[in-house]
Amino acid sequence: MNSFLLGITIFIVVLTAIALYRVAVGKTIFDRIIAAGLVGTNGFIILILIGFLFERVNMFIDIAIAYALLNFVIVIVLGKYFDRGGERL
């Protein structure tokens, strides 16, 4: 079971690296914001999988939920900010 979870974790890390590339060379700012949201979501999943690997899910789930909420709020705020052309929120 641990090797299966480790394989999934490595696969998610590779997907996160691809999304980081998209953050760096995205065509528009909205492509970059969506890719940054994907990196945050993948980070949430990686934290949960690491919790299962170390058999400390209780500790990692709290960190992952806080990280996911922060990621959600930041992506929404950035999307609104750039949608208005950088005007005051």
N, C-alpha and C positions, 0 to 999 in steps of 0.2 A: 504494500500500500504506500509506503514512503517513497519508493522509486517512482510510482505513478504520480504522486503529488509533486515530486521534484521535477519530473518531466513536464508536467503542466506549468509549473512555476517558470521553468526555463523558457517554455514556449511563450508565455505571457511577457516575459522580459524581452524576448526578441520582438514581439509585437510593439512593445513600448519603445524600443529603439527605432523601429520604423516610424512610429508616430512622432518621436522627437526629431527625426529627419524632416517630417512634414512641418513641424513647428518652425524649423530653421529656414526652409525654402518654400513655404506656402505661397501661392499666387496672390491671394488676398488676405487681408487681416482676419476675415471671418474663417478662412481655412485654417489659419494658425490658431485661432481661438478654439475651434472645434478640436483640432489636434491636441491642444493643451488640455482640454477637457477629457479627451481620451486617455492621455497620459495619467491624469488624476484618477480616472476610473480604473485603469490598469494597476495603478499604485494601490488602490483600495483592494483589488482582488489579490495582488501579490502579498499584501499584509495579512489577509485572511489565510492564504495558503501557507505562509511562513508560520502563522500561529498553529496550523495543523501539523506542520513538519516538526515543530519544537514541542508539540503537545501542550501549548500554553494559549489556547484559543481565547480564554477569558480576558487575558491581558491585551492581546492583539486586536480583538473585536472592538474594544473601546477606542483604541487609537485609530482604527480603520474608520469607524463611524464618524469621529470628529474630523478626520481628514476628508472624508467624502462630503460632509456638509460644507466644509470650508471650500472645497473644490467647486461644488455646485454654486455657491454664492459668488465666488470670484468669476466664474465663467459667465454668469448672468450679468453681473455688474460690468464686466469688460464688453460684453455684447451690446448692452444698452449704451455704454459710453461711446463706442466706436460707431454705432448706428446713428447717433445724433451728431456725428462729425467732431467729436471731442469737446462738445459743449458741456456746460455745467449740468450735472445730474439733477 
